[in-house]
Amino acid sequence: MSSWPKYSIQEVYDKIKGDKQKVIWDKMVWNRLSVPKHRFISWMAVQSKLQTTAKLAQVGISTSDRCLICHNGAEDHVHLFFQCEYSERCLNDLKRWLGITSSSSTLQELIRWLKRTKQSKFVKQVFYAGLAALLYYVWQARNSSYWNALIPSVEATGKQIRAIVKIRIGTVTTTED
Ligand SMILES: [Zn+2]
């Protein structure tokens, strides 16, 4: 034991902690029912790696840090997913559709809830696919606001999410097994 370097316990602890954090979202990001481009945006979102307006303002690329969708707060990951009025309404729409009973509206808590919920593996995969699609379309709405000065309605976004998740389930479940 005495030959171990002093810092090894801290290092091991950090590694375990790091792995635990990863385990929270791995099921969602690598979910086979999620569309690949939704997985990519989810992976960026759960790690707070999207180039949000708040982040761009911090490095001087943007002069404002306001949310491009609602203009009512600094656009960081916590705001976009899902403090923003628009994204929260889209989330509630998704919850109603899939029967997600969690009252949570933060991404990390939602992922934890989805992981713990007593549902079949398939239902959980559908939940994850829905959430990944939501992250993708909220990010799209934000980008569309910037590039096209156009934000799709909550209804239109919900409709798109439902359509793409249904198609994906149909494609994946009929081409596998
Ligand atoms: Zn907003």
Residues whose N, C-alpha, C, O or C-beta is under 5 A from the ligand:
A	BS01	ZN	C67 I69 C70 H71 C84 E85
